Structures are given as C-alpha cells and as structure tokens.
Amino acid sequence: MKKDDLEYVIDALKKRDEILINDKPVSQYNKYFDKMRKYARNLINDNRQDELLPFLKSDCISIKKDIAGLLFNCYPDLCRETLKEIADMTDIPVYYGIVQLGAKDNLKHGIPKDFPWIHF
C-alpha cells in the first residue's frame, strides 16, 4: 500500500529530529526538509492542513518547530504562539539550539507567504 502524504511528512519530521539528536550531517537534515516541505505542500493543496495541527502540541521541540513553519500561513496565530514558546525555552538540549534559533529567526523575519513552496 502506498504511503499517504501525511505519513511522508511525519516520517521526515522524525528523521530530522533523529539527525539532530545523533549529530548527523546537515545535508541529511536538509534532505528531509525538502521531503517534509513537498508532502506538506500536497496536504495544503488538498486542504488537509488540519491533519498536521495536532503536531503543534508535540513533546518534540523540532517537530513542533517544523510544523509551526509549515502551517504558519494557514494558522498564523497558533504557529506564532508555538514559535514564541520554543524561542523562549530555557535549558534545552544543545542539539536543539539550531531549532530554537530558527524559531527566533522566524519570529523576527517572518515566513514567506508561499511556504512550503516546492522548487524542484
């Protein structure tokens, strides 16, 4: 049975978290960013973005941050709140420092209106 777009997004989110925790190469992290973005765009185009909403409450900081970025243009208030929560965290593991920095940057500079765009 073929995997659904939602399953592909979730798999990519989990892989990205695993890559951070295990200090794997950035190239791997970025590869799964592209996959996550592609399948999230498919969900949004199919008006299924609400299926990603529960992951804004994930216990995993990197998953929450990624979902907040993916859904920002659909649910700006909820996602801004999640990004602020991550940006304001203290005593996070070192490997999530880049995630926290990303949340701060997203709050400061915003997220492009067409994100998650696909340029393959």
N, C-alpha and C positions, 0 to 999 in steps of 0.2 A: 504494500500500500504506500502510495506517495505521501510524503510529509506535507503538512499544511504550512502556509506562510507563518502562522503563529509559532509553530514548533521550530521553524528555522530561526526565528527571532530569538526565542528562548534559548535554543542551543547556542547561538552566537553570544548571547549575554553571559551565559555560564562559562563558555570558553574564555571570553575576555577577562572575567573575574579570575579564573584559574591561571591565566597567563600573568596577571598582576601578582597574585599570591606566590607563584613559583618563579617570579623574576625571569620570565622568558623574553625573547626578543620583541622589540616594539613592532617589527614587521608582522609578526603573528597577531599581535593586538590589533593592528590596523587592518589586517586581512579580515578579521571577524567584524570590525567596524563596518567595512564595506558590505558584508553579508547582512548584518543586522539592519543596516540602512535600506538595502534593497528590499528585503522582505517586509520591513515596517512600512515602506512606501506602498507596497502592494496592498497591505492591510488598510492603510489610509485611503487609497484609491477605491477600495471596495467598501468603504465606510464601515470598517471593522475595528477602528482605532480603540474603541471602548474595551476591546478584549485585552488590551495592554494595560489598562488603568490599574488593575489590582497590583501590578508590579511596582507602582509608585510607592507602595507600602512594604516593599520587600525588606527583609532584615539585612540584605546585602547592599552595602553602600554603592558599589559600582553598578549594580543592576538598577537601583533607584535613580542614579545619576543619568545613566544611558536612557532609561525610559523617559525621564523628565526632558531630556534633549529631543528625543524622538517625537514626543507628544506636545512639545511646547506650543506649537502653532495651533493645535487643536484645543488644548486646555491650558491657556497661559497662566491663569491664577494658581491652579493646582501645581503646575510644574515649577513656577517661580517659588512657591512655598517650599517645595521639595528641594530645589537647588539652594535656597537660603538655609534650610536645615542642614544640608551637607556642608555648605560653606562655613557655617558657624560651629561645626563639630570640633570637639577637643579630644585629645587622647585617642586618635585613630591610628591604626597600624600604619607604618611607614609606607607600605606598598599601596596604600590608598591616598597618599599625598597628591599624586597626579590627578586623581578623581576629584579631590577637594579643590585643587587649583582650577580644574576645568569648570566646576560649579561656580566658583568665584568669577572666572572669565565670562561664563555665560550670563551671569547676572550683570556684570559690568558692561559687556559689549553686545549682549543680545544673541539671538539665534536667527539665522537667515529665514526669511518668510517661506522659502521653498524647501526648507529642510524637513524631512530627509530626502533630498534630491538624489537623483541617480545619474551619474555621468560615467558610463562605462563605454 
